[in-house]
């Protein structure tokens, strides 16, 4: 028989998982829209791959949601690798991509918005990890935070490259 405390914890975890699925769905929608609308082939590939990764996150979270609902615990054996997608890493370093994307254009604005979304995801998961009492729940949120942190780092790297390109192209340097 479930106690009131168990039901409260279960409801809280289920709500957190629902919010995580919503955050991932929003990120996927942004990435898919940018991939669809950008004229840059490099940006199309990067944002398309990012949308695919967000779908992997959604699928994983949906499985965790169902597993938790049934078992009142996370299935930590099913956590996929958080390693950065090598296809995306190769595209980031591409000079062609830097040439195709304007540091002040649509894609750069999308990257900026995506950085904010990923930051909020990392923050939300880290907060949940700090609040969690159950070691498996804590491990699950830390794992999610690291997964999002990888995306955040990649987006920051792209943004930095684009910012420097914009400064150089427009001769903003004071010397």
N, C-alpha and C positions, 0 to 999 in steps of 0.2 A: 504494500500500500504506500502510495506517495504522500509524503508530508507536504505541508504548505511551503516550507523552505525549498524542497526539491522542485515543486511546481513553479515557484518563483524563479529559481535558477534556470530551469528548463525554458520558461517563457522568455527570460532575459537573453539566453543564448540563442534561441530561435529568432528573436527580434534582431539581434546582432547579425546573425547569418543572413536574414532578409535584407538588412541594410547593406551588407557587404555585396550581396548579389545585385542590388540596385546600383551601388557605386561602380561595380564592374560593368554593368549594362550601360551605364552612362558613358563610361570611358570607351567602351566598344562602339557605341553610337557616334561619338566624336571622331574616333579614329577612322571608322568606316566612311563617314561623311567627308572627311578631309581626303581620304584615298580616292573617293569617287569624284570629288570636285577639283582636285589639283591638276594642273597641266604638267607638273614635274613628274617624270617617270620614277625618279629616285624616291621622291616623297610618297608617290603612290605605293611603291613597294614597302617602304618603311611603315607607313600608316596602315597598309593592308596587313602586314605581319603583326603589327601591334593589335589590330582588331582581332586577328586570329588568336593571339595570346590571351586577350581579354575573354574571348569565348572559352578558351581552356580554363580560365579562372572561374567563369560562370559555371561551366560544367562540373568542375571540381567542387565548388561551393554548394551546388545543388545536390551532389552526391553526399557531401558532408551533412547537409541539412536533413536529407532523408535518413542517413545513418544515425544522426543524433536524435532525431525524432523517434526512431525505433529503439535505440540502445542507450540514450541519455549519456553518450560519450562520443568523442571524435574518433575517426578512423585514421590515426596517424600513420598507419602503414601504407596508406594510399596517397601520400603527399608526393606530387610530381617534383621534378628537379626545378630549382629556382635559377639555374644557370642561365646567363644571358644568351639569347638566340644569336648564334654566330652569323646568320644572314643579316640581321639588323646591325650587328657590330661592324660587319664589312661595309655596309651601306653608309654608316655614319662617317667613316673615315674617307669616304669617296670625295675627291675634288669635284667630280661632276655634280654631285648632289649640292655641294656648297655653291656651285655656279648657278644651278637651277633655282635655288630657293633664295628669295630676297629676305634679308634679315628684318625687314619691316613689312613683309607681305602677309598674305592669308595663312600660309603654312607656318610662319614664325609665330603668328598670333595663336594658331592652334597648338603649337608646341608650348607656348606660354600657358595657355589654359590647361593643357594636359599636365604640365609640371604642377600646377596648383591642385588638380584633381588627385594626382599621385601623392602629393604632400599630405593632403587631407586623409587619404587612405592609410598612409603610413602612421600618421598621428592617431587616427581612430584605432588601428590595430594595436599600437603601442600602449594606448590608454587602456584598452581592454586587457592586454597582457598584464599590466600593472595591477589591475583590479581583480584579476582571476585568482582564485584560491586553489582550484584544482590544477595540478601540475600539467596534465594533458591539455587542459584548456589554455593555460599560459603558453605552452609550447606551440599550440596551434596558432594563436594570435601572433606570436613572435615569428613563426614561419611565414604567415601571411604578410607581416610587416616587411620582412626581408624580400619577399617576392615583389612587393610593390616598390621597395627601395631600389631594386635593380632597374625597374622601368624609370624611376625618378632620376637615377644617376645617368642613364642613357639620354634622357631628354635634356638634362642639364648640360651634358656634353655637346649635344647638337646646338642648344641655345647659345652656349659660349662660342662655338665656332661661327655661328651666324652673326652674333653680335660683333665679333672681331672683324668678320668680313665686311659688315656694314660700316664699321668705323673706318676700315682701310679704304673701301670703295668710295666713301664720301669725304675722305680726308679730314676726319674729325679730330685727329691727333693735333695737339697744340704745338708740336715741334717739327 
